[in-house]
Amino acid sequence: MSLLWNRKIIELRRRDVARLKFLLEGYDGLAAVTTVDPDRARVSLGYCSLCRRDLEAVLAALKTEMVLIEVEECSTGVVQS
């Protein structure tokens, strides 16, 4: 079975970057969070295609508490399992 590895670039307020990382780390394996531009408060969320629905649900819930702007989304490749 082949799985797609995807990436979202999210822009948010600088004060919310650490909070977003902390909250997503609580969902073990949901997404890998990396800061890609600290000046613009942009983070990369790397996730498996099987986790997309769960990640979207978490991000939708977080949008009620913080500003999250999706800047880019792409597939980064196929992971063999």
N, C-alpha and C positions, 0 to 999 in steps of 0.2 A: 504494500500500500504506500502510495506517495502522498506526502503532505506538503502544502505550500507554506513557506515562511514569509510573513508579511511585515510591513513596517508602516507606522503612522507617525507623522511629525505633527506634534501638538504645540501650539503657542498658548501660554497662560501668563498670569501675573507672576513676577519674580518671587513674590512672597509665598506663592502656592506650589513652587517646584518641589521643595522638600516634602511637603504634605502629600502631593500626588505620588511621589516615589514611595513614601511610607505606606500609603493606603494600598497601592498596587502590589507592594511586596507582601501584604497580608493575604493576597490571593495567590498562594504558592504556584508558580509555574504559569500564571495567566499571561504575563508579559514581562519582557526585559526592558527596563527603563534606563535610558542613557541621555544625559544632557548633551545636546549638539551645539547649542548656541546660548551660553549663559547671559550674554548681554541682551538678547531678545527673548529670553526665557522660553526657549524651544527645546522640547525633549523628543526623543525617538522612542516609540513603543514597538518593540519587536515581538511578534506573536505568531503562533501556529494557526493555520486556517481552522482547525477544530475549536479553537478558543475564541474565534471572532465574535460569535453571538454573546458569549459571556462578557467579553471585553466591552462590547458596545453597550450592554446593559449597565455595567459599572460606570462607564463614561457618561452615559445619559443621567444616571443618578447623581454623579459628581457635578454635572452642569447646573444642577439646582443650587449648588453651594459655591461654585467658583466658575470663572470664565475659562472655557476651553475652546480653542479655535483650531480646527483641523486644517493644517496647511498643505499636507501632502499625504498620499497613501499609495503604496506600491507593493508588488510582490517581489521578493528578493531572491527567490529560488525554490527549488524542490528539495525536500529532505526525504531521503529513503528510510523506511522503517521495516 
